[in-house]
């Protein structure tokens, strides 16, 4: 079985004051520089913010979002742009976050043949 290095996590800043625990974090993705649309198909509801893992870095708190939870196992090689919004219980979404771009590499090197003992 080949080893593929997992894609990095994305840190989405937790606003202050924090949003209602039932709000959902929504991820949108596309080619770098894409213009997000609330109706686009490349959209993933990452769940209630109360259930998301958070981390602190440089005195700020972030929701720790694994890129694989957005792209899934069908991710292709290339660069992707990501933006995020918060949605309330009624499905109303806030403004889009600034974009972040990351490259994904899922290419596995060639397999080697049977080694032999050289004399």
MMTF fields as JSON, N, C-alpha, C and O atoms, coordinates in Angstrom:
{
  "mmtfVersion": "1.0.0",
  "mmtfProducer": "UNKNOWN",
  "numBonds": 475,
  "numAtoms": 476,
  "numGroups": 119,
  "numChains": 1,
  "numModels": 1,
  "chainsPerModel": [1],
  "groupsPerChain": [119],
  "chainIdList": ["A"],
  "bondAtomList": [4, 2, 8, 6, 12, 10, 16, 14, 20, 18, 24, 22, 28, 26, 32, 30, 36, 34, 40, 38, 44, 42, 48, 46, 52, 50, 56, 54, 60, 58, 64, 62, 68, 66, 72, 70, 76, 74, 80, 78, 84, 82, 88, 86, 92, 90, 96, 94, 100, 98, 104, 102, 108, 106, 112, 110, 116, 114, 120, 118, 124, 122, 128, 126, 132, 130, 136, 134, 140, 138, 144, 142, 148, 146, 152, 150, 156, 154, 160, 158, 164, 162, 168, 166, 172, 170, 176, 174, 180, 178, 184, 182, 188, 186, 192, 190, 196, 194, 200, 198, 204, 202, 208, 206, 212, 210, 216, 214, 220, 218, 224, 222, 228, 226, 232, 230, 236, 234, 240, 238, 244, 242, 248, 246, 252, 250, 256, 254, 260, 258, 264, 262, 268, 266, 272, 270, 276, 274, 280, 278, 284, 282, 288, 286, 292, 290, 296, 294, 300, 298, 304, 302, 308, 306, 312, 310, 316, 314, 320, 318, 324, 322, 328, 326, 332, 330, 336, 334, 340, 338, 344, 342, 348, 346, 352, 350, 356, 354, 360, 358, 364, 362, 368, 366, 372, 370, 376, 374, 380, 378, 384, 382, 388, 386, 392, 390, 396, 394, 400, 398, 404, 402, 408, 406, 412, 410, 416, 414, 420, 418, 424, 422, 428, 426, 432, 430, 436, 434, 440, 438, 444, 442, 448, 446, 452, 450, 456, 454, 460, 458, 464, 462, 468, 466, 472, 470],
  "bondOrderList": [1, 1, 1, 1, 1, 1, 1, 1, 1, 1, 1, 1, 1, 1, 1, 1, 1, 1, 1, 1, 1, 1, 1, 1, 1, 1, 1, 1, 1, 1, 1, 1, 1, 1, 1, 1, 1, 1, 1, 1, 1, 1, 1, 1, 1, 1, 1, 1, 1, 1, 1, 1, 1, 1, 1, 1, 1, 1, 1, 1, 1, 1, 1, 1, 1, 1, 1, 1, 1, 1, 1, 1, 1, 1, 1, 1, 1, 1, 1, 1, 1, 1, 1, 1, 1, 1, 1, 1, 1, 1, 1, 1, 1, 1, 1, 1, 1, 1, 1, 1, 1, 1, 1, 1, 1, 1, 1, 1, 1, 1, 1, 1, 1, 1, 1, 1, 1, 1],
  "groupList": [{"groupName": "UNK", "atomNameList": ["N", "CA", "C", "O"], "elementList": ["N", "C", "C", "O"], "formalChargeList": [0, 0, 0, 0], "bondAtomList": [1, 0, 2, 1, 3, 2], "bondOrderList": [1, 1, 2], "singleLetterCode": "X", "chemCompType": "L-PEPTIDE LINKING"}],
  "groupTypeList": [0, 0, 0, 0, 0, 0, 0, 0, 0, 0, 0, 0, 0, 0, 0, 0, 0, 0, 0, 0, 0, 0, 0, 0, 0, 0, 0, 0, 0, 0, 0, 0, 0, 0, 0, 0, 0, 0, 0, 0, 0, 0, 0, 0, 0, 0, 0, 0, 0, 0, 0, 0, 0, 0, 0, 0, 0, 0, 0, 0, 0, 0, 0, 0, 0, 0, 0, 0, 0, 0, 0, 0, 0, 0, 0, 0, 0, 0, 0, 0, 0, 0, 0, 0, 0, 0, 0, 0, 0, 0, 0, 0, 0, 0, 0, 0, 0, 0, 0, 0, 0, 0, 0, 0, 0, 0, 0, 0, 0, 0, 0, 0, 0, 0, 0, 0, 0, 0, 0],
  "groupIdList": [1, 2, 3, 4, 5, 6, 7, 8, 9, 10, 11, 12, 13, 14, 15, 16, 17, 18, 19, 20, 21, 22, 23, 24, 25, 26, 27, 28, 29, 30, 31, 32, 33, 34, 35, 36, 37, 38, 39, 40, 41, 42, 43, 44, 45, 46, 47, 48, 49, 50, 51, 52, 53, 54, 55, 56, 57, 58, 59, 60, 61, 62, 63, 64, 65, 66, 67, 68, 69, 70, 71, 72, 73, 74, 75, 76, 77, 78, 79, 80, 81, 82, 83, 84, 85, 86, 87, 88, 89, 90, 91, 92, 93, 94, 95, 96, 97, 98, 99, 100, 101, 102, 103, 104, 105, 106, 107, 108, 109, 110, 111, 112, 113, 114, 115, 116, 117, 118, 119],
  "secStructList": [7, 7, 7, 7, 7, 7, 7, 7, 3, 3, 3, 3, 3, 7, 7, 1, 1, 7, 7, 7, 6, 6, 7, 3, 3, 3, 3, 3, 3, 3, 1, 6, 6, 7, 7, 7, 7, 6, 6, 7, 1, 1, 3, 3, 3, 3, 3, 3, 4, 4, 4, 1, 7, 3, 3, 3, 3, 6, 6, 3, 3, 3, 3, 3, 3, 3, 2, 2, 2, 2, 2, 7, 6, 6, 7, 7, 1, 3, 3, 3, 3, 3, 3, 3, 3, 3, 3, 7, 6, 6, 7, 7, 5, 7, 7, 7, 7, 7, 7, 3, 3, 3, 3, 3, 7, 7, 7, 7, 7, 7, 7, 7, 7, 7, 7, 7, 7, 7, 7],
  "xCoordList": [0.84, 0.0, 0.886, 1.856, 0.56, 1.323, 1.041, -0.005, 1.992, 1.813, 1.667, 2.518, 0.596, 0.388, 0.352, -0.397, 1.156, 1.181, -0.163, -0.609, -0.816, -2.125, -2.034, -1.032, -3.095, -3.166, -3.15, -3.538, -2.712, -2.611, -3.992, -4.998, -4.016, -5.238, -5.316, -4.298, -6.531, -6.755, -7.242, -8.126, -6.672, -7.097, -8.024, -7.604, -9.283, -10.262, -10.409, -10.775, -10.129, -10.164, -11.549, -12.57, -11.562, -12.81, -13.083, -12.258, -14.246, -14.523, -14.709, -14.998, -14.532, -14.754, -15.787, -15.561, -16.889, -17.267, -17.587, -17.926, -17.484, -17.751, -19.208, -20.096, -19.446, -20.819, -21.629, -21.075, -22.923, -23.801, -23.282, -22.879, -23.292, -22.743, -23.448, -22.888, -24.667, -25.405, -25.117, -25.55, -24.387, -24.011, -23.135, -22.391, -23.233, -22.429, -21.355, -21.567, -20.196, -19.124, -19.276, -19.353, -19.318, -19.499, -18.219, -17.692, -17.715, -16.515, -16.905, -17.72, -16.323, -16.471, -15.083, -14.102, -14.99, -13.675, -13.765, -14.827, -12.622, -12.528, -11.093, -10.176, -10.911, -9.575, -9.122, -9.955, -7.813, -7.34, -7.894, -7.893, -8.362, -8.905, -10.371, -10.914, -11.037, -12.444, -13.301, -12.928, -14.44, -15.401, -16.487, -17.259, -16.557, -17.541, -18.97, -19.231, -19.88, -21.301, -22.046, -21.729, -23.036, -23.789, -24.488, -24.868, -24.662, -25.366, -24.43, -24.905, -23.124, -22.212, -22.21, -22.49, -21.888, -21.88, -20.683, -20.785, -19.559, -18.35, -18.463, -17.787, -19.334, -19.678, -19.844, -20.479, -19.284, -19.374, -19.774, -19.153, -20.821, -21.211, -20.336, -20.456, -19.47, -18.522, -19.107, -18.441, -20.344, -21.027, -21.09, -20.568, -21.748, -21.91, -20.55, -19.689, -20.364, -19.07, -18.739, -17.568, -19.765, -19.508, -18.828, -18.215, -18.925, -18.337, -16.978, -16.321, -16.554, -15.289, -14.108, -14.197, -13.01, -11.773, -11.198, -11.214, -10.696, -10.058, -8.625, -8.289, -7.799, -6.4, -6.048, -6.696, -5.024, -4.52, -3.127, -2.301, -2.896, -1.586, -1.347, -2.196, -0.217, 0.138, -0.95, -1.33, -1.445, -2.453, -3.815, -4.637, -4.067, -5.368, -5.924, -5.172, -7.248, -7.908, -8.477, -9.017, -8.341, -8.776, -9.562, -9.294, -10.548, -11.133, -10.153, -9.723, -9.799, -8.822, -9.59, -10.23, -9.523, -10.297, -9.35, -8.563, -9.413, -8.599, -9.061, -10.247, -8.124, -8.465, -9.191, -10.046, -8.853, -9.505, -10.998, -11.778, -11.414, -12.84, -13.612, -14.839, -12.904, -13.54, -13.488, -14.509, -12.314, -12.131, -12.509, -12.84, -12.464, -12.775, -11.654, -10.585, -11.905, -10.872, -10.683, -9.737, -11.553, -11.443, -10.622, -10.666, -9.875, -9.073, -8.088, -7.49, -7.935, -6.994, -5.792, -5.869, -4.676, -3.507, -3.864, -4.677, -3.258, -3.445, -3.626, -3.606, -3.803, -4.035, -5.521, -6.244, -5.96, -7.358, -7.442, -6.575, -8.485, -8.805, -9.947, -10.84, -9.927, -10.951, -11.444, -10.646, -12.754, -13.347, -14.39, -14.859, -14.748, -15.642, -16.709, -16.495, -17.867, -18.918, -19.495, -19.258, -20.243, -21.027, -22.491, -22.96, -23.212, -24.644, -25.394, -24.977, -26.508, -27.314, -28.334, -28.371, -29.154, -30.127, -31.147, -31.739, -31.361, -32.31, -31.674, -32.359, -30.355, -29.657, -29.127, -28.601, -29.259, -28.697, -27.181, -26.667, -26.473, -25.012, -24.445, -24.994, -23.339, -22.641, -21.775, -21.842, -20.965, -20.051, -18.963, -18.672, -18.376, -17.281, -16.011, -15.744, -15.241, -13.929, -12.978, -13.284, -11.827, -10.782, -10.373, -10.542, -9.851, -9.47, -8.094, -7.232, -7.921, -6.617, -6.413, -7.357, -5.174, -4.864, -3.847, -2.892, -4.076, -3.149, -3.055, -4.037, -1.853, -1.624, -1.859, -1.545, -2.413, -2.655, -1.833, -1.863, -1.103, -0.294, -0.697, -0.402, -1.368, -1.781, -1.1, -1.535, -0.028, 0.704, 1.626, 2.439, 1.498, 2.333, 3.506, 3.297, 4.743, 5.888, 5.725, 4.951, 6.456, 6.41, 6.78, 7.602, 6.177, 6.527, 7.832, 8.112, 8.613, 9.876, 9.631, 8.68, 10.511, 10.441, 11.093, 11.556, 11.12, 11.698, 13.199, 13.921, 13.69, 15.123, 15.83, 15.227, 17.073, 17.877, 19.147, 19.501, 19.826, 21.106, 22.173, 22.261, 22.97, 24.04, 25.28, 25.595, 25.969, 27.174, 28.422, 29.524],
  "yCoordList": [-1.169, 0.0, 1.233, 1.306, 2.194, 3.434, 4.357, 4.278, 5.224, 6.225, 7.586, 7.987, 8.291, 9.648, 10.549, 10.298, 11.587, 12.526, 13.241, 13.785, 13.253, 13.901, 15.399, 16.046, 15.927, 17.367, 18.1, 17.54, 19.322, 20.119, 20.491, 20.369, 20.945, 21.468, 22.969, 23.626, 23.495, 24.925, 25.469, 24.887, 26.569, 27.222, 28.38, 29.362, 28.264, 29.329, 30.103, 29.516, 31.416, 32.179, 32.146, 32.326, 31.916, 31.942, 33.401, 34.047, 33.923, 35.335, 35.591, 34.686, 36.854, 37.255, 38.373, 39.401, 38.208, 37.063, 35.86, 36.027, 34.647, 33.443, 33.4, 33.921, 32.779, 32.666, 31.673, 30.924, 31.681, 30.713, 29.307, 29.01, 28.453, 27.092, 26.256, 25.268, 26.636, 25.863, 26.329, 25.687, 27.447, 27.89, 26.831, 26.121, 26.736, 25.785, 26.521, 27.638, 25.882, 26.407, 25.779, 24.557, 26.624, 26.17, 26.468, 27.577, 25.482, 25.648, 25.642, 24.828, 26.547, 26.613, 26.433, 26.916, 25.747, 25.543, 25.561, 25.35, 25.82, 25.857, 26.143, 26.055, 26.487, 26.847, 28.113, 28.938, 28.278, 29.49, 30.742, 30.842, 31.684, 32.923, 32.841, 33.809, 31.689, 31.562, 32.559, 33.01, 32.889, 33.765, 32.876, 32.27, 32.791, 31.885, 32.377, 33.573, 31.411, 31.699, 30.825, 29.646, 31.401, 30.647, 29.423, 28.513, 29.392, 28.269, 27.281, 26.353, 27.456, 26.572, 25.158, 24.951, 24.196, 22.785, 22.44, 21.547, 23.125, 22.827, 23.515, 24.504, 22.959, 23.533, 22.389, 21.386, 22.517, 21.461, 22.073, 23.03, 21.517, 21.916, 21.104, 19.881, 21.784, 21.111, 20.826, 20.227, 21.251, 20.944, 22.121, 23.203, 21.872, 22.897, 23.29, 22.439, 24.587, 25.055, 24.494, 24.397, 24.126, 23.549, 22.192, 21.75, 21.518, 20.192, 20.237, 19.205, 21.41, 21.514, 21.581, 22.174, 20.968, 21.026, 22.435, 23.031, 22.96, 24.273, 24.17, 23.295, 25.077, 25.154, 26.623, 27.517, 26.855, 28.219, 28.302, 27.404, 29.417, 29.639, 31.148, 31.901, 31.58, 33.004, 33.851, 34.892, 33.417, 34.136, 34.251, 35.067, 33.461, 33.466, 32.05, 31.077, 31.944, 30.632, 30.384, 31.283, 29.141, 28.752, 27.447, 26.599, 27.301, 25.987, 25.25, 25.784, 24.04, 23.218, 22.327, 21.358, 22.657, 21.954, 21.143, 21.727, 19.813, 19.01, 19.229, 19.112, 19.542, 19.774, 18.58, 18.744, 17.374, 16.158, 16.145, 15.525, 16.821, 16.847, 17.744, 17.673, 18.579, 19.425, 18.745, 18.647, 18.275, 17.717, 16.244, 15.768, 15.52, 14.096, 13.285, 13.812, 12.01, 11.097, 11.208, 10.634, 11.926, 12.057, 13.275, 13.682, 13.862, 15.047, 14.744, 13.669, 15.69, 15.588, 16.483, 17.408, 16.205, 17.064, 18.474, 18.667, 19.438, 20.819, 21.74, 21.311, 22.999, 24.002, 24.284, 24.286, 24.52, 24.803, 26.09, 26.378, 26.854, 28.007, 27.629, 26.876, 28.148, 27.847, 29.147, 30.03, 29.265, 30.356, 29.743, 28.629, 30.474, 29.945, 30.974, 32.178, 30.486, 31.329, 30.635, 29.449, 31.383, 30.819, 30.842, 31.807, 29.772, 29.692, 29.512, 28.735, 30.235, 30.081, 28.959, 28.317, 28.721, 27.623, 27.763, 26.77, 28.987, 29.214, 29.06, 29.178, 28.793, 28.651, 29.956, 29.984, 31.05, 32.333, 32.274, 31.846, 32.705, 32.681, 34.089, 35.011, 34.24, 35.515, 35.725, 34.966, 36.766, 37.074, 36.004, 35.289, 35.916, 34.977, 35.481, 36.682, 34.542, 34.879, 35.21, 34.929, 35.805, 35.893, 34.469, 33.512, 34.359, 33.047, 32.614, 33.436, 31.304, 30.708, 29.668, 28.99, 29.551, 28.624, 27.602, 27.932, 26.359, 25.287, 24.283, 24.017, 23.724, 22.695, 21.315, 21.067, 20.431, 19.049, 18.15, 18.314, 17.207, 16.273, 14.854, 14.392, 14.177, 12.797, 11.817, 10.674, 12.274, 11.41, 10.477, 10.927, 9.217, 8.214, 7.9, 7.675, 7.878, 7.512, 6.093, 5.285, 5.825, 4.506, 3.398, 3.595, 2.255, 1.087, 0.494, 0.506, -0.022, -0.673, -2.144, -2.752, -2.699, -4.124, -4.941, -4.395, -6.247, -7.185, -6.943, -7.044, -6.625, -6.489, -7.842, -8.891, -7.804, -9.028, -8.791, -7.646, -9.859, -9.766, -9.748, -10.67, -8.716, -8.608, -9.31, -9.233, -9.994, -10.684, -9.911, -10.36],
  "zCoordList": [0.0, 0.0, 0.0, 0.755, -0.837, -0.951, 0.222, 0.866, 0.481, 1.524, 0.855, 0.061, 1.173, 0.695, 1.92, 2.864, 1.901, 3.014, 3.072, 2.062, 4.226, 4.305, 4.03, 4.336, 3.451, 3.21, 4.546, 5.571, 4.533, 5.755, 6.283, 5.584, 7.522, 8.114, 7.836, 7.62, 7.844, 7.677, 9.013, 9.642, 9.437, 10.671, 10.339, 9.727, 10.741, 10.518, 11.828, 12.847, 11.82, 13.072, 13.733, 13.07, 15.023, 15.785, 16.147, 16.794, 15.728, 16.012, 17.504, 18.286, 17.864, 19.248, 19.236, 18.597, 19.907, 20.724, 19.841, 18.669, 20.393, 19.6, 19.132, 19.806, 17.978, 17.483, 18.321, 19.126, 18.12, 18.774, 18.484, 17.359, 19.486, 19.364, 18.304, 17.828, 17.926, 16.917, 15.495, 14.538, 15.338, 13.988, 13.342, 14.019, 12.028, 11.274, 10.496, 10.023, 10.368, 9.537, 8.159, 8.025, 7.141, 5.761, 4.991, 5.069, 4.244, 3.42, 1.952, 1.518, 1.198, -0.257, -0.846, -0.28, -1.973, -2.569, -4.087, -4.673, -4.7, -6.149, -6.548, -5.732, -7.817, -8.292, -7.57, -7.195, -7.369, -6.698, -7.387, -8.614, -6.581, -7.123, -7.52, -8.052, -7.272, -7.658, -6.883, -5.8, -7.45, -6.779, -6.189, -6.932, -4.866, -4.257, -4.477, -4.608, -4.512, -4.648, -3.644, -3.489, -2.965, -1.965, -2.558, -1.821, -3.878, -4.514, -5.211, -5.865, -5.09, -5.813, -5.233, -4.052, -6.089, -5.694, -4.807, -3.967, -4.976, -4.198, -2.84, -2.558, -2.018, -0.712, 0.272, -0.054, 1.475, 2.48, 3.811, 4.274, 4.428, 5.786, 6.741, 6.816, 7.46, 8.358, 9.734, 10.578, 9.968, 11.217, 12.166, 11.897, 13.285, 14.324, 14.882, 15.101, 15.11, 15.596, 16.977, 17.344, 17.74, 19.066, 18.978, 19.949, 17.828, 17.657, 16.959, 16.823, 16.52, 15.787, 16.746, 17.821, 16.345, 17.123, 17.003, 15.925, 18.109, 18.063, 18.568, 19.366, 18.086, 18.495, 18.713, 18.169, 19.507, 19.701, 19.112, 19.27, 18.425, 17.84, 17.804, 17.327, 18.299, 18.322, 18.974, 18.439, 20.112, 20.905, 20.227, 20.643, 19.206, 18.539, 18.545, 18.597, 18.49, 18.457, 17.068, 16.423, 16.629, 15.293, 15.377, 16.228, 14.467, 14.253, 13.359, 12.336, 13.731, 13.005, 12.034, 12.442, 10.76, 9.737, 8.843, 8.099, 8.906, 7.999, 6.549, 6.241, 5.688, 4.283, 3.682, 2.811, 4.143, 3.63, 3.961, 3.238, 5.046, 5.371, 4.408, 4.34, 3.67, 2.659, 1.296, 0.616, 0.891, -0.449, -0.556, -1.641, 0.561, 0.528, -0.089, -0.398, -0.265, -0.773, -2.285, -2.824, -2.974, -4.434, -4.844, -6.005, -3.915, -4.224, -5.345, -5.393, -6.226, -7.334, -7.064, -6.255, -7.746, -7.629, -8.073, -8.977, -7.439, -7.844, -6.663, -5.51, -6.964, -5.926, -5.821, -6.818, -4.601, -4.319, -3.515, -2.69, -3.761, -2.943, -2.015, -2.403, -0.786, 0.208, 0.834, 1.147, 1.017, 1.785, 2.713, 2.481, 3.758, 4.78, 5.142, 5.005, 5.606, 6.146, 7.376, 7.605, 8.148, 9.239, 8.83, 8.228, 9.161, 8.884, 10.194, 11.054, 10.345, 11.548, 11.372, 10.322, 12.379, 12.36, 11.239, 10.816, 10.751, 9.655, 8.281, 7.265, 8.237, 6.967, 6.408, 5.295, 7.169, 6.742, 6.892, 7.925, 5.858, 5.889, 5.919, 5.315, 6.63, 6.698, 5.468, 4.502, 5.524, 4.43, 4.32, 5.279, 3.139, 2.92, 3.605, 3.647, 4.137, 4.705, 3.559, 2.4, 3.871, 2.855, 2.436, 3.193, 1.257, 0.716, 1.208, 1.517, 1.269, 1.518, 0.411, 0.006, -0.074, -1.165, -0.677, 0.026, -1.067, -0.684, -1.821, -2.515, -2.004, -3.02, -2.415, -1.251, -3.226, -2.826, -3.756, -4.976, -3.171, -3.955, -3.567, -2.465, -4.479, -4.226, -5.184, -5.326, -5.839, -6.767, -5.99, -5.182, -6.231, -5.574, -6.497, -7.689, -5.976, -6.817, -7.388, -6.874, -8.435, -9.07, -8.093, -7.198, -8.269, -7.45, -7.97, -9.169, -7.038, -7.414, -7.72, -7.229, -8.543, -8.845, -7.731, -6.73, -7.925, -6.949, -6.814, -7.805, -5.609, -5.416, -5.535, -5.308, -5.881, -5.922, -5.115, -4.834, -4.746, -4.061, -5.143, -5.955, -5.153, -6.154, -5.614, -4.426, -6.515, -6.064, -6.379, -6.063]
}
